[in-house]
Structure formats: C-alpha cells, structure tokens
Amino acid sequence: MLKILLKTFRFILVVMLVVLSGYELITRDFDMHPYTLILLSGLLLTLGVEGFQEKRKVFSFFCALAFIFTLAVLTRLIMS
C-alpha cells in the first residue's frame, strides 16, 4: 500500500516540477524558484524512502544527502 502511495506521490511531484520548471524557462520569471526547490526536495525524499524500502541503502543515503543540501539551499535562498 505504501509503495503505491509513494509512486503516486512521486509521479505528482515530477509532473508539478516539470510544469513549474518549464514555466520558469519559458517566461524567464524565476520568482517561483523556491517552490521548485521545495518540489525537488520532496521528490528526493520520496526517492530516498523508496530506495530504502527496496534495500538500496547507498542510493537512499545519497538521496538523503541531496535532500538535506536542497533544504539548506532553500533556507539560504529564503533568508537572503
């Protein structure tokens, strides 16, 4: 059940991320960039949880590191 939920959540995040990134590239309006980073960090977290369930520990570890890094960049972007 959780596996189906994670795949659905991952699909929704990917679609939203592609649409938002495409909008930013076409309009050259990067005011929505923090939202893109939020979606990206959610996607990395989802991928890490899926990898952990599939016993891919190294992949999960790197997804967790990328998730933390993305959140740090987002925090720095919001604070400045």
C-alpha atoms as one frame of an Amber mdcrd trajectory, in Angstrom:
protein
   0.000   0.000   0.000   2.785   2.424   0.933   4.661   1.538  -2.248   1.695
   2.563  -4.423   1.254   5.761  -2.426   4.937   6.669  -2.856   4.840   6.019
  -6.602   1.726   8.159  -6.969   3.271  10.934  -4.891   6.485  10.723  -6.939
   4.516  10.969 -10.193   2.596  14.023  -8.970   5.818  15.701  -7.802   7.558
  15.028 -11.131   4.660  16.459 -13.141   4.464  19.563 -10.953   8.246  20.007
 -11.093   8.356  19.743 -14.891   5.446  22.162 -15.333   6.888  24.722 -12.922
  10.396  24.457 -14.369   9.025  24.774 -17.894   7.100  27.870 -16.879  10.240
  29.398 -15.387  12.272  28.675 -18.514   9.677  29.947 -20.974   8.774  33.149
 -19.140  12.258  33.793 -17.657  10.445  34.599 -14.399  12.421  32.950 -11.617
  10.330  34.227  -8.724   8.871  30.726  -8.384  12.308  29.168  -7.835  11.815
  28.474  -4.089   8.716  26.429  -4.938  10.749  24.458  -7.461  13.288  23.677
  -4.752  10.524  22.577  -2.383   9.194  20.187  -5.020  12.705  18.934  -5.750
  13.419  18.255  -2.089  10.108  16.401  -1.763  10.999  14.303  -4.796  14.428
  13.470  -3.365  12.879  12.485  -0.051  10.362  10.254  -1.823  13.092   8.606
  -3.900  15.155   8.023  -0.765  12.266   6.360   1.064  11.519   4.163  -1.960
  15.176   3.171  -2.212  15.317   2.345   1.480  12.278   0.076   1.101  13.948
  -1.699  -1.818  17.120  -2.255   0.257  19.206   0.153  -1.841  20.964   1.765
   1.099  23.670   3.667  -0.814  21.100   5.229  -3.144  18.928   6.157  -0.162
  21.896   7.700   1.636  22.770   9.913  -1.330  19.128  10.922  -1.782  19.025
  11.901   1.886  22.210  13.961   1.471  20.791  15.665  -1.614  17.531  16.305
   0.269  19.406  17.979   3.130  21.533  20.019   0.718  18.463  21.176  -1.208
  16.749  22.238   2.003  19.888  24.121   3.060  19.976  25.962  -0.266  16.267
  26.721   0.016  16.715  28.092   3.533  19.633  30.242   2.390  17.583  31.495
  -0.582  14.620  32.412   1.582  16.782  34.159   4.207  18.576  36.391   1.686
